[in-house]
Amino acid sequence: MDLKGFINAKIYASFKPLRVFEGFIVAGDKVAYAGSSVEVKQVVESLGGRIIDLKNKVVLPGFIDSHLHLDSLGLTLVSIDLRGVRSISELKEKLRMYSETTKFKWVIGRGWDQEMLLEKRYPTRLDLDEVVKDKPAVLLRTCGHAAVLNTKALELTGLINYEGKEVEKSTDGYPTGVIYEEAVGIAMAKFAESISIEEYVELLRVAQNHLVSQGVTSIGFMSCSLKSLKALLEMWVRNELKIRVRVYLNPMDNNLNLIETLKSLGLKRGFGGKYLKIMGFKLYADGSLGARTAWLTQPYNDDSSKTGYPAIDPYYLREIAKIIDEAGLQLAIHAIGDRAVEEVLGIYRELNNTRSLRHRIEHVSLLRDDQLLELSNSGAVAVVQPHFIVSDWWADRRLGPSRIKWLYRFKSMIESNVRVAFSTDAPVEPVNPWETVYAAVTRGKYDNLPFYREILHESLDVLEALHSYTYGSAYAIHEEDVLGSLLPGFYADFVVLDKDPLETPDNQLKDIKILETYVGGVKVWRFPSNGA
C-alpha cells in the first residue's frame, strides 16, 4: 500500500468543529492519521513511506461543488464566452470570430445577459442571421433558461413551428429567435445529436481539468444526459476520472424513461464506485429570475403581467417525485421562486423518504419567513449558489423592496438548522470556489450591489462558508462520512493554498490561489501547470 506523510503545513481538517493539524498520513487513498509533523515523519519513515514537505502552506479538504453541469461546463469552455458582453454588436463580433474557427457543426455560445446590453433588449434571430446563416447558432443566456437561435437553428429544431409561450413571437406571428425553458431543452437536445461519444468524452475531460485547477475534487453532475453518462462510463473504464462524480439524471432521454429503467434494474441511490455514482434525478419546478420564468406568488415588480410559471404541470411533478422516492433514488428539484419552493416543500411533505434520502431543493432563491421553518422540518437539503448574489445585481427590480429580504437566505437557513450545501451551477457561475466564498461572506459589499444593505444580515463568516462547501456538500451527496474532511478514514482529497482564508481580509477572499490539488492522495494539478 502506498504510504505518504504530508508535513509542515497548517491543515484545516474540518471547520465545524475547527480542527487544525501540522501533518497527516495517507495510506492508499485515505487519511490514516492526523497530528504533528514530528509524529507523521517518524511513523512514515519507519514504514518506508514517502515524506512530502508542504513548506508551511495551508491545506483544506477539497471543495465539493454539489450542483453543476459537467457537459455544459466543458462546452462553455470551448465555445463562445459571452459573459460581460455589453452590446449586441459586441455579441455579433464574438459570434463571427468563433463561427469561422469552430469544429462543431453548430455554433454555440453562453453568458449574455440582456440587463447588461447597451440596447436593453434580447438579441434576436435577425441579429444572429446577419453573422451566421449557413450553420445553426444557439446563444444561451447566462442562466441557461433562455436562449436566442438563428433562423437555421429554428428550422433544424422544429421550433419555428412551435406553439406555446416558450417560443417568443413578433407581432407578425413569426418567432423572434428568443426561446425559454422547454424549448431550450429541445434545442440543446438537437445539438447533442450532432456530437459523438468521443467528442463528449473530450468535453468532460476539458471540464474536469478546469475543475481540479480550481480545487474542486467532487461534484454533483446535474441533468446528466444518457450520452454524457456513456462518456463518463468510458472515462471510468479508462481510469481517466480525476474527480468524484455524483450523477443526477434527466427523467426522460430520447423517449427513454430512465426512472423506469433504473427501477427495473433495481438500482438505488449510490450505485457505483469511488469515482462515479448514480444518485437520482434532477427535476424542475420553475425557471429563472433573470428570464422572469421563476414562479412567484405575486407578479414581478418590473412586469406586472408575469408571475413566472411551473416548468411542468405540478400534478405531474408530484407523481414523478413519488415514483423516484419509492424507488429509493434521490430527488434534486430546481425551485427559485417562492411559489415553486412552496410546491416542492408540499411534495416533500407528502413523500415517505424525504429525510432518509435527503431530497434536495436546488437554489431556493426566494424563501418566505413561513417557508423557513417548513424547510427545516422537512429534512430536505438546500443546495445554494452564493455567487448568484453578485450576478443577480438587478434582483431588486424583479422583486421590489418588500421581497428583496427573502433573497438567498443562507444565514437564516443555517440558523434554522437547514442543511446547506454550496455549489456554482457552473457554467452559470464561475467554478472558482473562492468567488463563491467571497460572495457568501461579503454579499455584494464591494460590488456596488444596490440592495446590499437589505440583505447584509444574511452574510456568512468564512468558517460557515467553508463548512457548507465541504461537509455541507458532502452531506447533500450522502458522503459526509468519507468526504469533506481530512480526519482519519476520509478520502485524502485536499487542496494546498497560497493564503490562509481565516486570516485573509474579506475583500481579498476571491484572490486566494490553489497551488495544488490532490484526489485520493494523488496530485492531479499544480500551479503553474498544463496538467497533473
C-alpha positions as CSV (number, residue, x, y, z in Angstrom):
1,M,0.0,0.0,0.0
2,D,1.3,3.5,-0.9
3,L,2.2,5.4,2.2
4,K,2.7,9.2,2.3
5,G,3.3,11.7,5.0
6,F,2.4,15.3,4.5
7,I,4.2,17.6,6.9
8,N,4.9,21.2,7.8
9,A,1.5,22.6,6.9
10,K,-1.4,24.3,8.5
11,I,-4.1,21.7,7.9
12,Y,-7.7,22.6,8.4
13,A,-9.1,19.1,8.7
14,S,-12.7,20.4,9.4
15,F,-14.4,23.7,10.1
16,K,-17.3,22.8,12.4
17,P,-15.7,22.0,14.8
18,L,-12.5,23.6,13.7
19,R,-9.7,21.1,13.8
20,V,-6.1,22.1,12.8
21,F,-3.1,19.8,12.4
22,E,0.5,20.1,11.2
23,G,0.6,16.9,9.2
24,F,-1.3,13.7,8.2
25,I,-0.6,10.3,6.8
26,V,-2.2,8.9,3.7
27,A,-2.4,5.1,3.3
28,G,-3.7,4.2,-0.1
29,D,-6.3,6.8,-0.8
30,K,-7.4,7.7,2.7
31,V,-6.2,9.7,5.7
32,A,-4.8,7.2,8.3
33,Y,-3.6,9.7,10.9
34,A,-3.5,13.5,11.5
35,G,-1.3,15.1,14.1
36,S,2.1,16.8,14.5
37,S,4.8,16.8,11.7
38,V,7.2,15.1,14.0
39,E,4.8,12.2,14.6
40,V,3.9,11.9,11.0
41,K,7.5,11.9,9.8
42,Q,8.6,9.3,12.4
43,V,5.8,6.8,11.6
44,V,6.1,7.1,7.8
45,E,9.8,6.9,7.6
46,S,9.8,3.8,9.9
47,L,7.4,2.1,7.5
48,G,9.4,3.1,4.4
49,G,6.9,5.6,3.1
50,R,7.4,9.0,1.4
51,I,7.5,12.4,3.1
52,I,6.1,15.4,1.3
53,D,7.1,18.7,2.9
54,L,4.4,21.3,2.3
55,K,6.6,24.1,3.4
56,N,4.2,25.8,5.8
57,K,1.4,26.1,3.2
58,V,-2.3,26.0,4.1
59,V,-4.3,22.8,3.4
60,L,-8.1,22.4,3.2
61,P,-10.4,19.5,2.2
62,G,-11.1,19.5,-1.5
63,F,-14.1,21.6,-2.5
64,I,-17.3,19.7,-3.3
65,D,-19.4,21.5,-5.9
66,S,-22.8,19.8,-5.3
67,H,-24.6,21.2,-8.3
68,L,-23.0,21.9,-11.7
69,H,-23.5,20.8,-15.3
70,L,-20.3,19.0,-16.3
71,D,-21.1,18.7,-20.0
72,S,-22.3,22.3,-20.3
73,L,-19.2,23.4,-18.5
74,G,-17.0,21.6,-21.0
75,L,-18.9,23.0,-23.9
76,T,-18.8,26.5,-22.4
77,L,-15.0,26.3,-22.1
78,V,-14.6,25.5,-25.8
79,S,-17.4,27.7,-27.1
80,I,-18.2,31.5,-27.2
81,D,-17.9,33.1,-23.8
82,L,-20.5,35.9,-23.8
83,R,-20.2,36.8,-20.1
84,G,-19.6,40.5,-19.8
85,V,-20.8,41.3,-23.3
86,R,-22.0,44.9,-23.2
87,S,-23.8,45.3,-26.6
88,I,-25.4,43.3,-29.3
89,S,-22.7,44.5,-31.8
90,E,-20.1,43.1,-29.4
91,L,-22.0,39.8,-29.2
92,K,-22.2,39.6,-33.0
93,E,-18.5,40.2,-33.4
94,K,-17.7,37.3,-31.0
95,L,-20.2,35.2,-32.9
96,R,-18.5,36.0,-36.2
97,M,-15.0,35.2,-35.0
98,Y,-16.0,31.9,-33.3
99,S,-18.1,30.7,-36.3
100,E,-15.0,30.9,-38.5
101,T,-13.0,28.5,-36.4
102,T,-15.3,26.1,-34.6
103,K,-15.1,22.4,-35.4
104,F,-18.7,21.7,-34.3
105,K,-21.5,21.6,-36.8
106,W,-23.4,24.1,-34.6
107,V,-22.3,27.5,-33.3
108,I,-22.7,27.6,-29.6
109,G,-22.2,30.3,-27.0
110,R,-23.3,31.2,-23.5
111,G,-23.3,34.0,-21.0
112,W,-25.2,37.0,-22.4
113,D,-27.5,39.0,-20.1
114,Q,-29.9,41.4,-21.6
115,E,-29.7,43.6,-18.5
116,M,-26.0,44.4,-19.3
117,L,-26.6,45.1,-23.0
118,L,-26.5,48.7,-24.2
119,E,-29.6,48.1,-26.2
120,K,-31.5,46.8,-23.1
121,R,-33.2,44.1,-25.2
122,Y,-32.8,40.5,-26.1
123,P,-30.8,39.6,-29.2
124,T,-32.9,38.1,-32.0
125,R,-32.6,35.6,-34.8
126,L,-32.2,38.6,-37.2
127,D,-29.1,39.7,-35.2
128,L,-27.6,36.3,-35.5
129,D,-28.6,35.8,-39.1
130,E,-26.5,38.9,-40.0
131,V,-23.4,36.9,-38.9
132,V,-24.2,33.2,-39.3
133,K,-26.7,31.9,-41.9
134,D,-25.3,28.6,-43.1
135,K,-24.9,26.9,-39.6
136,P,-27.4,26.6,-36.8
137,A,-26.4,29.0,-34.0
138,V,-27.6,28.9,-30.3
139,L,-26.6,31.5,-27.8
140,L,-27.7,30.7,-24.2
141,R,-28.5,33.4,-21.7
142,T,-26.2,33.2,-18.7
143,C,-28.9,31.3,-16.6
144,G,-29.4,28.7,-19.3
145,H,-33.2,29.1,-19.1
146,A,-33.4,31.3,-22.2
147,A,-31.6,31.4,-25.5
148,V,-31.6,33.0,-28.9
149,L,-31.4,31.0,-32.1
150,N,-30.7,32.0,-35.7
151,T,-33.2,31.0,-38.4
152,K,-31.2,27.9,-39.4
153,A,-31.4,26.6,-35.8
154,L,-35.1,27.3,-35.5
155,E,-35.7,25.3,-38.7
156,L,-33.5,22.3,-37.7
157,T,-35.0,22.1,-34.2
158,G,-38.6,22.4,-35.5
159,L,-39.1,25.3,-33.1
160,I,-40.0,27.6,-36.0
161,N,-43.5,25.9,-35.9
162,Y,-43.7,25.6,-32.1
163,E,-46.9,26.7,-30.5
164,G,-46.5,27.9,-26.9
165,K,-45.1,30.6,-24.6
166,E,-41.7,29.0,-24.7
167,V,-41.1,30.4,-28.2
168,E,-41.4,34.2,-28.4
169,K,-43.1,35.6,-31.5
170,S,-43.3,39.0,-33.0
171,T,-46.5,40.8,-34.0
172,D,-46.4,39.1,-37.4
173,G,-46.6,35.7,-35.7
174,Y,-43.0,34.7,-36.7
175,P,-40.5,33.5,-34.0
176,T,-38.1,36.3,-32.8
177,G,-35.5,33.6,-32.1
178,V,-35.8,34.0,-28.3
179,I,-36.8,30.8,-26.5
180,Y,-37.3,29.7,-22.9
181,E,-37.3,26.6,-20.7
182,E,-38.6,23.5,-22.5
183,A,-37.8,25.0,-25.9
184,V,-34.2,25.5,-24.8
185,G,-34.1,21.8,-23.8
186,I,-35.3,20.9,-27.3
187,A,-32.7,23.0,-29.0
188,M,-29.8,21.6,-26.9
189,A,-31.0,18.0,-27.3
190,K,-30.9,18.6,-31.1
191,F,-27.4,20.0,-30.8
192,A,-26.3,16.9,-28.6
193,E,-27.4,14.6,-31.5
194,S,-24.6,16.2,-33.6
195,I,-21.8,15.3,-31.1
196,S,-20.2,11.8,-30.9
197,I,-19.5,10.0,-27.6
198,E,-15.8,10.6,-28.1
199,E,-16.4,14.3,-28.5
200,Y,-18.5,14.2,-25.3
201,V,-15.5,12.5,-23.6
202,E,-13.3,15.4,-24.7
203,L,-15.8,18.0,-23.4
204,L,-15.9,16.2,-20.0
205,R,-12.1,16.0,-19.9
206,V,-11.8,19.7,-20.5
207,A,-14.4,20.4,-17.7
208,Q,-12.6,18.0,-15.3
209,N,-9.2,19.6,-15.9
210,H,-10.7,23.0,-15.2
211,L,-12.4,21.8,-12.0
212,V,-9.2,20.4,-10.5
213,S,-7.3,23.6,-11.4
214,Q,-9.9,25.3,-9.2
215,G,-9.6,22.9,-6.3
216,V,-12.9,21.1,-6.9
217,T,-12.5,17.4,-6.1
218,S,-16.1,16.1,-6.1
219,I,-19.2,17.2,-7.9
220,G,-22.9,16.7,-8.3
221,F,-23.5,16.4,-12.0
222,M,-27.0,17.8,-12.6
223,S,-29.2,17.0,-15.6
224,C,-26.8,14.4,-16.9
225,S,-28.0,13.0,-20.2
226,L,-27.6,9.4,-21.3
227,K,-24.9,10.4,-23.7
228,S,-23.0,12.2,-21.0
229,L,-23.4,9.1,-18.8
230,K,-22.0,6.9,-21.5
231,A,-19.0,9.3,-21.9
232,L,-18.4,9.2,-18.1
233,L,-18.5,5.4,-18.1
234,E,-16.0,5.4,-20.9
235,M,-13.7,7.6,-18.9
236,W,-14.3,5.4,-15.8
237,V,-13.2,2.3,-17.7
238,R,-10.1,4.1,-19.0
239,N,-9.2,5.3,-15.4
240,E,-9.4,8.9,-16.7
241,L,-11.7,10.2,-14.0
242,K,-9.7,12.6,-11.7
243,I,-12.7,13.8,-9.7
244,R,-15.6,12.1,-7.9
245,V,-18.8,12.5,-10.0
246,R,-22.2,12.0,-8.5
247,V,-24.8,11.8,-11.2
248,Y,-28.4,13.2,-11.2
249,L,-30.1,12.1,-14.5
250,N,-32.9,13.5,-16.6
251,P,-36.1,11.5,-16.1
252,M,-36.6,11.2,-19.9
253,D,-33.9,10.9,-22.6
254,N,-34.7,10.3,-26.2
255,N,-38.1,8.9,-25.3
256,L,-36.5,6.5,-22.9
257,N,-37.9,6.6,-19.3
258,L,-34.8,6.4,-17.2
259,I,-36.7,6.3,-14.0
260,E,-38.4,3.0,-15.0
261,T,-35.1,1.8,-16.4
262,L,-33.3,2.2,-13.1
263,K,-36.3,0.8,-11.2
264,S,-36.4,-2.3,-13.4
265,L,-32.7,-2.8,-12.7
266,G,-33.1,-2.3,-9.0
267,L,-30.5,0.5,-9.0
268,K,-30.8,2.7,-5.9
269,R,-29.1,5.9,-4.7
270,G,-25.3,5.5,-4.5
271,F,-24.9,2.8,-7.2
272,G,-21.3,2.8,-8.5
273,G,-17.8,3.2,-7.1
274,K,-15.4,5.7,-5.6
275,Y,-15.3,7.9,-8.7
276,L,-18.7,7.5,-10.3
277,K,-22.1,7.0,-8.6
278,I,-25.7,7.4,-9.7
279,M,-27.6,9.3,-7.1
280,G,-31.0,10.1,-8.6
281,F,-32.9,12.6,-10.8
282,K,-33.0,16.3,-11.4
283,L,-36.4,17.8,-11.9
284,Y,-37.6,21.4,-12.5
285,A,-40.4,23.3,-10.7
286,D,-39.7,26.6,-12.4
287,G,-37.3,28.7,-14.4
288,S,-35.0,31.7,-13.5
289,L,-35.5,35.2,-12.2
290,G,-33.4,36.7,-15.0
291,A,-35.7,35.3,-17.7
292,R,-38.8,36.1,-15.5
293,T,-39.8,32.4,-15.6
294,A,-39.2,31.7,-11.9
295,W,-42.6,31.0,-10.4
296,L,-43.6,33.7,-7.9
297,T,-46.6,34.0,-5.7
298,Q,-47.1,37.7,-6.7
299,P,-46.3,39.4,-10.0
300,Y,-42.8,40.6,-10.9
301,N,-42.2,44.1,-9.7
302,D,-40.9,45.2,-13.2
303,D,-43.5,43.4,-15.2
304,S,-46.9,43.0,-13.5
305,S,-48.2,40.8,-16.4
306,K,-45.8,38.0,-15.3
307,T,-45.6,35.7,-12.3
308,G,-43.5,33.1,-13.9
309,Y,-44.9,29.6,-14.3
310,P,-44.3,25.9,-13.4
311,A,-41.8,24.2,-15.5
312,I,-44.0,21.2,-15.7
313,D,-47.6,20.5,-14.5
314,P,-47.5,20.4,-10.7
315,Y,-49.6,17.2,-10.6
316,Y,-47.2,15.5,-13.0
317,L,-44.2,16.8,-10.9
318,R,-45.8,15.2,-7.8
319,E,-46.3,11.9,-9.5
320,I,-42.8,11.7,-10.8
321,A,-41.3,12.6,-7.5
322,K,-43.4,9.9,-5.8
323,I,-42.1,7.3,-8.2
324,I,-38.5,8.4,-7.7
325,D,-38.9,8.4,-3.9
326,E,-40.4,5.0,-3.8
327,A,-37.6,3.7,-6.0
328,G,-35.0,4.7,-3.4
329,L,-33.5,7.4,-5.5
330,Q,-32.6,10.9,-4.5
331,L,-34.6,13.9,-5.8
332,A,-33.0,17.2,-6.7
333,I,-35.7,19.7,-7.6
334,H,-34.9,23.1,-9.0
335,A,-37.0,25.8,-7.3
336,I,-36.2,29.5,-7.5
337,G,-39.4,31.5,-7.0
338,D,-41.3,31.4,-3.7
339,R,-44.3,29.7,-5.3
340,A,-42.0,27.0,-6.7
341,V,-40.4,26.5,-3.3
342,E,-43.9,26.2,-1.8
343,E,-44.7,23.5,-4.4
344,V,-41.6,21.5,-3.7
345,L,-42.0,21.7,0.1
346,G,-45.5,20.4,-0.3
347,I,-44.2,17.5,-2.4
348,Y,-41.5,16.6,0.2
349,R,-44.1,16.8,3.0
350,E,-46.0,14.0,1.3
351,L,-43.1,11.7,0.4
352,N,-42.1,8.9,2.7
353,N,-38.3,9.2,2.3
354,T,-37.5,12.9,2.2
355,R,-35.3,12.8,5.3
356,S,-33.6,9.4,4.7
357,L,-32.9,10.0,1.0
358,R,-32.0,13.7,1.7
359,H,-34.1,15.0,-1.1
360,R,-32.7,18.3,-2.3
361,I,-34.1,21.7,-3.2
362,E,-31.8,23.4,-5.7
363,H,-31.3,27.2,-5.5
364,V,-34.1,28.1,-3.0
365,S,-33.5,31.7,-4.2
366,L,-36.7,33.2,-2.7
367,L,-37.7,31.9,0.7
368,R,-40.5,33.5,2.7
369,D,-40.5,33.5,6.5
370,D,-43.3,31.0,6.7
371,Q,-41.3,28.6,4.5
372,L,-38.2,28.7,6.5
373,L,-39.4,26.5,9.4
374,E,-41.1,24.1,7.0
375,L,-37.8,23.7,5.1
376,S,-36.0,23.0,8.3
377,N,-38.6,20.4,9.4
378,S,-38.7,18.7,6.0
379,G,-35.2,17.2,6.3
380,A,-34.5,18.4,2.7
381,V,-31.1,19.8,1.8
382,A,-30.9,23.3,0.4
383,V,-28.3,23.4,-2.4
384,V,-27.4,27.0,-3.0
385,Q,-25.2,29.1,-5.2
386,P,-23.9,32.2,-3.3
387,H,-22.4,33.8,-6.4
388,F,-25.9,34.4,-7.7
389,I,-26.0,37.3,-5.2
390,V,-23.4,39.2,-7.2
391,S,-24.6,38.1,-10.6
392,D,-28.3,39.0,-9.8
393,W,-27.4,42.7,-9.2
394,W,-30.7,43.6,-10.8
395,A,-32.8,41.4,-8.5
396,D,-34.5,44.3,-6.6
397,R,-36.0,45.4,-9.9
398,R,-37.6,41.9,-10.3
399,L,-38.8,41.6,-6.7
400,G,-39.3,45.1,-5.3
401,P,-38.5,46.3,-1.7
402,S,-40.9,44.0,0.2
403,R,-39.4,40.8,-1.3
404,I,-35.7,41.5,-1.6
405,K,-35.2,40.5,2.0
406,W,-36.2,36.9,1.1
407,L,-33.4,36.6,-1.4
408,Y,-30.6,34.0,-0.9
409,R,-31.2,33.5,2.9
410,F,-28.2,31.4,3.8
411,K,-27.7,32.7,7.3
412,S,-31.4,32.3,8.2
413,M,-31.3,28.7,6.8
414,I,-28.2,27.8,8.8
415,E,-29.6,29.3,12.0
416,S,-32.8,27.4,11.4
417,N,-30.8,24.1,11.2
418,V,-31.4,23.7,7.5
419,R,-28.7,21.5,5.9
420,V,-27.0,23.9,3.4
421,A,-24.7,22.8,0.6
422,F,-22.7,25.1,-1.7
423,S,-22.3,25.0,-5.4
424,T,-21.9,27.1,-8.5
425,D,-24.4,25.8,-11.1
426,A,-21.4,26.1,-13.5
427,P,-21.3,27.2,-16.2
428,V,-23.9,29.6,-14.9
429,E,-21.4,30.9,-12.3
430,P,-17.6,30.7,-12.2
431,V,-16.2,27.4,-10.9
432,N,-13.7,29.2,-8.7
433,P,-14.8,28.3,-5.1
434,W,-13.2,31.5,-3.7
435,E,-15.5,33.7,-5.7
436,T,-18.4,31.7,-4.1
437,V,-17.0,32.1,-0.6
438,Y,-16.3,35.8,-1.3
439,A,-20.0,36.3,-2.3
440,A,-21.4,34.4,0.7
441,V,-19.3,36.4,3.1
442,T,-19.5,39.9,1.5
443,R,-23.0,39.8,-0.1
444,G,-22.1,42.4,-2.6
445,K,-20.4,44.8,-0.2
446,Y,-17.6,45.6,-2.5
447,D,-19.5,45.1,-5.8
448,N,-21.8,48.2,-5.6
449,L,-24.8,45.9,-5.1
450,P,-27.8,48.3,-5.0
451,F,-29.7,46.3,-2.3
452,Y,-26.6,45.3,-0.3
453,R,-27.9,46.8,3.0
454,E,-31.3,45.0,2.7
455,I,-29.5,41.6,2.6
456,L,-26.5,42.3,4.7
457,H,-27.9,40.3,7.6
458,E,-27.7,37.1,5.6
459,S,-23.8,37.3,5.4
460,L,-21.9,34.2,6.5
461,D,-18.5,34.1,8.1
462,V,-15.6,32.3,6.4
463,L,-16.0,29.2,8.7
464,E,-19.7,28.8,7.8
465,A,-19.0,29.2,4.1
466,L,-16.1,26.6,4.1
467,H,-18.2,24.2,6.2
468,S,-21.0,24.5,3.7
469,Y,-18.6,23.9,0.8
470,T,-17.1,20.8,2.4
471,Y,-19.2,19.0,5.0
472,G,-22.5,20.5,3.8
473,S,-21.9,19.5,0.2
474,A,-20.7,16.0,1.3
475,Y,-24.0,15.6,3.2
476,A,-26.0,16.5,0.2
477,I,-24.4,13.6,-1.7
478,H,-24.6,11.2,1.3
479,E,-20.9,11.0,1.8
480,E,-20.1,13.2,4.9
481,D,-18.5,10.1,6.5
482,V,-15.8,9.9,3.8
483,L,-15.7,13.4,2.1
484,G,-15.4,17.0,3.2
485,S,-12.8,16.4,6.0
486,L,-9.2,15.3,6.4
487,L,-9.7,13.3,9.5
488,P,-8.7,9.6,9.7
489,G,-11.0,7.4,7.5
490,F,-11.7,10.1,5.0
491,Y,-10.5,10.2,1.4
492,A,-7.4,12.3,1.0
493,D,-8.9,14.8,-1.3
494,F,-7.4,18.2,-0.5
495,V,-6.0,21.5,-1.8
496,V,-2.9,23.5,-1.0
497,L,-3.4,27.3,-0.9
498,D,-1.2,30.4,-1.1
499,K,-3.0,32.1,1.8
500,D,-4.9,31.3,5.0
501,P,-8.6,32.1,4.3
502,L,-9.2,32.6,8.0
503,E,-6.6,35.3,8.1
504,T,-7.5,36.9,4.7
505,P,-9.5,40.2,4.6
506,D,-13.0,39.6,3.2
507,N,-12.4,41.8,0.2
508,Q,-9.4,39.6,-0.8
509,L,-11.0,36.2,-0.4
510,K,-11.6,35.7,-4.1
511,D,-7.9,36.3,-4.8
512,I,-6.8,33.1,-2.9
513,K,-5.0,30.8,-5.3
514,I,-5.0,27.0,-5.4
515,L,-1.4,25.8,-5.6
516,E,-2.0,22.0,-5.7
517,T,-5.0,19.7,-5.8
518,Y,-4.9,16.1,-4.6
519,V,-7.6,13.4,-5.0
520,G,-7.1,10.2,-3.1
521,G,-3.7,11.4,-2.1
522,V,-2.6,11.7,-5.7
523,K,-1.6,15.1,-7.1
524,V,-3.9,15.8,-10.0
525,W,-3.0,19.5,-10.5
526,R,-0.3,22.0,-9.6
527,F,0.2,25.7,-10.3
528,P,1.5,26.7,-12.7
529,S,0.8,23.7,-14.8
530,N,-0.7,22.4,-18.0
531,G,-1.9,19.3,-16.3
532,A,-1.2,17.0,-13.4
